[in-house]
Every structure is written in structure tokens, then in C-alpha cells.
């Protein structure tokens, strides 16, 4: 019997913004490592509840696996994921 691993979800860490910086977002022509134009000064998404929020962003859910214990850990994990999924 196989075991299903479930990532523990969590609330976004205040002041983090890692998921708005590390990954590329093709629908916004945002490069990896560059802050999203919708990232506010408080490191929160200004369009989080809006229909114009890209589907790839809406699919991201804060989790212990992705976010780690610190913003630095979240950036490291997301940077590694970006590198592993980069085309070509």
C-alpha cells in the first residue's frame, strides 16, 4: 500500500513575498528573481483576491515544505524549483 504525503498548509508569512519574487510568471512577463509588479511594499499581493491574478499564482498554497521556517528558506526552495522546471 502506498502512502500519500500531505504537505502541511499554513498562512502566508508576513513580510515574506518569496512566491512573488523567486518564480518566473510568463503571463506577466515576470522573470525569476524579480519582484512581481503587484507585490506591495508590505510584501503582500495587491491582486490576491482579484480575477486578474494569474492562475499559476492562485495554484500556489503556502505550506511548510515550500515556505520552510524563514523567508530565506522559502526563497531557496522556490529558486531551486524554478531552476528544476526551467524549459530547455
C-alpha positions as CSV (number, residue, x, y, z in Angstrom):
1,X,0.0,0.0,0.0
2,X,1.4,3.4,-0.9
3,X,1.4,6.3,1.5
4,X,0.2,9.7,0.4
5,X,2.4,12.6,1.7
6,X,0.3,15.6,2.5
7,X,2.1,19.0,2.8
8,X,1.0,20.9,5.9
9,X,-0.7,24.1,4.8
10,X,-0.1,27.3,6.6
11,X,-0.9,31.0,6.4
12,X,1.4,33.2,4.4
13,X,4.3,34.5,6.5
14,X,4.0,38.3,6.9
15,X,6.8,40.2,5.1
16,X,7.9,37.2,3.0
17,X,6.8,37.7,-0.6
18,X,9.1,34.8,-1.8
19,X,6.5,33.3,-4.1
20,X,6.1,36.8,-5.7
21,X,9.9,37.1,-6.3
22,X,11.5,33.7,-7.0
23,X,9.5,32.1,-9.7
24,X,9.0,33.4,-13.3
25,X,5.4,34.3,-14.2
26,X,5.1,34.1,-18.0
27,X,1.6,35.6,-18.2
28,X,3.0,38.7,-16.5
29,X,6.4,38.5,-18.4
30,X,8.0,38.4,-15.0
31,X,11.5,37.0,-14.8
32,X,12.6,34.7,-12.0
33,X,14.2,36.6,-9.1
34,X,12.4,39.9,-10.0
35,X,9.6,41.2,-7.8
36,X,6.1,40.9,-9.3
37,X,4.7,44.3,-10.2
38,X,1.7,43.5,-8.0
39,X,3.9,42.9,-4.9
40,X,3.2,45.7,-2.4
41,X,5.7,47.2,-0.1
42,X,4.4,45.1,2.8
43,X,5.3,42.0,0.7
44,X,1.7,41.1,0.0
45,X,0.0,40.6,-3.3
46,X,-2.2,43.6,-4.3
47,X,-4.4,41.4,-6.6
48,X,-4.7,38.3,-4.3
49,X,-8.5,38.2,-4.5
50,X,-8.9,39.7,-7.9
51,X,-9.8,37.8,-11.2
52,X,-6.6,39.2,-12.9
53,X,-4.4,37.2,-10.5
54,X,-2.5,34.6,-12.7
55,X,-3.7,31.0,-12.4
56,X,-0.1,29.9,-11.5
57,X,-0.2,32.2,-8.5
58,X,-3.6,31.0,-7.4
59,X,-2.3,27.5,-7.6
60,X,0.4,28.2,-5.0
61,X,-0.6,27.5,-1.5
62,X,1.7,28.3,1.5
63,X,3.0,25.1,3.0
64,X,5.7,24.1,5.5
65,X,7.5,22.3,2.6
66,X,7.6,25.3,0.3
67,X,7.9,28.1,2.9
68,X,10.2,26.4,5.4
69,X,10.8,28.3,8.7
70,X,12.1,31.5,7.2
71,X,11.8,33.8,4.2
72,X,15.3,32.8,3.2
73,X,14.3,29.1,3.2
74,X,11.3,29.9,1.1
75,X,13.3,31.8,-1.4
76,X,15.9,28.9,-1.6
77,X,13.2,26.3,-2.1
78,X,11.4,28.3,-4.8
79,X,14.6,29.2,-6.6
80,X,15.5,25.5,-6.7
81,X,12.1,24.6,-8.0
82,X,12.3,27.4,-10.7
83,X,15.7,26.0,-11.8
84,X,14.4,22.4,-12.0
85,X,11.3,23.4,-14.1
86,X,13.0,25.9,-16.4
87,X,12.4,24.9,-20.1
88,X,15.4,23.8,-22.1
